[in-house]
Amino acid sequence: MNRRGIFKGLIIILLGLIFLANNFQILPWGVWYELIRLWPVILIAIGTHLIFRKSSLSFLQILSPLIIIAAIGGAIYLSQVGEKYEKVDQVFRFEQPLSPDLTRASISISFGAGRLRLEGGSTYLFDGDLVTPSWLRPKMRYKVIDREGFLELSEEGRRDRFRFGRWGKDHSWDLRLNNGIPLALRIKTGASSNHLDLSSLKVTYLELDTGASKNEIKFGDSASVRANIHAGASQIKLLIPQSMGIRIKVDTALTSSNLMELGFRKEKDVYTSKNYPTAETRVDLDLNVGVSSLRVELYQ
């Protein structure tokens, strides 16, 4: 058996296992940051191969793949230790009162890897409970221009510092918005689990930009919604009222979807529900994703 082929296959298997561990939050995505930092190891491995390739010590070519395997192991180790830090989770409570003269609001959320949950029911414009690791600190900015509120929720700190297998547990945001005011939502996340219950909210625009993620979005029929979803390898589940007309434009090939099973009409890359022309409220969605699955469930 070709020894070189064995080691090449082993390297590919190791990279695949790292991706799998990322998806199940066993390893942090920061391991790829450490691998990029170690890129000169590739030059060392190539040099080792060239030195011993035609020499009497050709059997030492085995050092080349071993160096790369060691670099992968080193990246995993560095992603776990890094600098010393306190393993103390922080819980923050944010509130933004609702101004009586406010006519609409634009909400921007920037979130890393972890669990994000958003729903209605707040007596404020916005309130939320945010759990973060010790090296991150959430911040909120708010201003009003011409009776429109602009709220930005983000975080500052070292995003490249992770804990082994705990990212989804020590980084979670539970956010609530006011039901009575028209909203535009812009949400950007990393590798995350996103649960967005918009059913009681008057959301007129939704933009979701996310990485490898699991997403569940529940729409309501109080207002028509224009939505854009940009995602990496992901699972997307949409819950939509039966009364709403639905139009979905897909800018990439989905690995699976149930749109045809629900009776959608397809024309090129656009899927349309039968009631779209006559519905009082509609969902117009542009979907640009990587290797992803899409499931739509209709509810009363």
N, C-alpha and C positions, 0 to 999 in steps of 0.2 A: 504494500500500500504506500502511496506517495506521502511522505512525511509532511512536505510543504502543504499539500492539499488538506491534510488533517488540521494543521494549525490555522490555515485560512478559514476553514469551516468553523473551527472553534471560536475564532474572533467574531465571525458573523453571528454565531449563536449567542455569544456574550452580549453583543450589541442588541440583539433581539430581546434577550432577557432583561436588559436595562430598560428598554422601551416598555416591556410588559410590566415591570416593577413600577415604572412611572405612572402608567395608566391605573394601577391599583393602589397608588399612593404608598407603596412600600419603599420606593426610593424617590428622592426629590428630583425635580427637573434641573436643579442646580448642578447635577452631576455632569451635564453637557457643557456648562460653563467651565467646569474644571478640566474637562477633556480638551476644550479649545485652548485653554491656558497651557496645556501640555503638548501642543502640536509639534514643537521641536523634536519630540521623541521619535516622530516619523522619520525625520532626517537621520537621526542616530541609527534607527533600524535599517534604513536603506544603506547607509554607509557600512554598517556591519555586514550586510549581505554582500555588498560589492567587494569588501576586503577578503572575505573567505570563500567567495564563489568559485574561484579557479585555483585556490591554493591547496596545499596538502592537508590543510585543516578545514576542508570544505564542510565537514560534519558540524562545524561551529556556526553554519548558516542558521541552525536552529535557534540561535540567540536572537535573530531578527524578529520572528513572531513572538518569542517569549518577552522581548522588550515591550512590544505593543500590548500584550496581555497584561504585563506588569503596570503599564501606564493606565489601562482601563481600571485595574484594581486600585491604583493610586488615586484616580479621579473619584472613585466611589468613597474612598477613605477621606479625601480632602473635603468632599461635599458634606460629610458628617461632622468633622471636627472643626476645621477652620479656626477662627479666633474663639477664645473662651467667651461665653455669654451666660447670662442668668436664664435658667429655664423657668421663667415666671410668665404666665399668661396675664394679659391686661384686659380689663373690661371697661369700655367707654360707653357713656350714654350721651347721645346727641339729640337736641330738639331745635326746631326752627318754627316759631309761632306763625300762624297764618294771618297776614294782614287783611283787614276787612275790604280794602279797595283793590285787592289783587284779582286780576281777570284770568290769568293763566300762569304757568310755570314751566321752566325748562330744568330738568334734573340730569346732571352728569355724574356718573359713578365710575371710578377707576379702582379696580380690585385685582389682587394678585391671584395666587393659587389657594384654593380652599372651598368653603361652602358659602354661597350667597343666596339669601332668601328675601324676597320683596313681596309685599302685599298691601292692601288698602286698610282702612279703618282708623287712621290717625285723626285725632282732633287738632293736631298741628298741621302745618304744611308738610313737615317731615319729622319723624322721630325714629331712633334706632338704637339697638344694643350691639356693640361691636367688640368681638373678642379677637385680640391680636397677640402674636408673639412679642417678646420683650424688645426686639430690635426694630419693630415697626410702630408707627404712631399715626392714627387716622387724623385727618384735618378736614374742616368744613369751611367753605366760603359761600357767602350769600350777598346778593345785591338785587335791587329793584330798579328797572328801567321801564318807564312808560307803563306802569302797572303790571309788568311782567316780572316774575321772580326768577332769578338765575341762581341755582344752588349747585355747588360742586363738592363732591365727597371723594376724597382720595387718601393716600397715605404716603408717608415719607420714612426713609430708613434704608437698611441694607436688604434688598430683595434677594440677594444671592446667598443668604444664610438660611439654611433649612434644618429641620429636625427629622431624623429618620422615622418614616412612617407615621408622622403625627400632623402633617401640614393641614389636613382637612379638619382636625380636631381643635387645634389651637388658633385657627384663623377662620372665623365665621362671622358673617354680618347678617343680622336680622333687622330689616328695614321696613318702615310703614309710611305710606303716603296718604294724603287727604283725598277722600272720594269725590269732593264737590267741585273741583277745579280742573279744567282741561290741562293735560300734561304732555310734555314731550320728554321721552326718556332716551338717554344715551349711556350705554353700559359697556365698559371694556373690562374683560377679565383675562386671567391666564388659564392654566389648567385647573378647572374648577367644576363644581356641581352647582348648577344655577336653577333655582325654583322661583319663577316669576308668576305670581297670581295677580293678574291685572283685571280680573272679572268684575270687581266692584269699583274700579278706577275709570276715569274719563281720559284714557290714554289715546291721543290722536296720532302720535308718532313714536315708533320704537326702533332704536338702532342697537344691535347687540354685536359686539366684536369680541370673539372669544377664541381661546386656543383649543387644545384637546380637552373636550368637556362633555358633560352630561347635562342636558337642558330640558326643562319642562316649563312651558309657557301656557298659561290659561288666559284666554281673552274673554272680554265681556261685550255685550251688544249695546251698551249705552252710547257708543260713538264709533264711527268708522275709523279704522286704524291703517296707517301706512307703515310698513315694517321692513327693515333690512337686517339680515343676519349674515355675518361673516364668521366662519368657524373653521378650525382645523379638523382633524379626525374626531368626530363627535356623534353623539346620539341626540336627536331632537324630537321631542314629543310636543305636539300642539293640541290643546283642548279648545274647541271653538263652538259657540252656540249654533244650533241647527238653523236658526233664523238668519244668520249672517251669510252674505255672499263671500266666496273665497276665490282669490286669484293668487297663484304661486308661480313665480318665474324662477326656474332652476338654472343657474349658470355653471353647473358642473354635473357630472354623472353621479347619481345616488347609488349606493350599493343596494339599498332596499327602501321601498316606500309602499304605502297602502292606498295611494291616491286613486288608482284605477279601480280598486275594489270598492271605493266609496262612490263611484260613478262620475268622477271628474272627467271632463273633456280635455284632451291633450292636443295642442297645436304647436308644433316645434318644441320649444322648451318652456311652454306656458301651460299650466294646469288650471282649469276653471270649473267651479261647481255649477250645477245646473241652475241654481237660483241666483247666480251672480247678477244677471241683468235686472232682476226685479227686487232684490233685497233692499231694505231700508238702510241697513248698515253693512259695511264690507270690511274684509281684511285683504289688503293688497301687500303681498310679501315678495321681496326679492331675496333669494337664497343663494349665497355663494360660499360653498363649503368644500372641504377636502373629502376624504373617504368617510362617508357619513350615512346614517340611516335616519329616515324621516317617518314619523307616524302621526297621523291626524286622527283625533277622536272627536266626534260630534256629540254635544250634550244639549239637553233641553233647558 
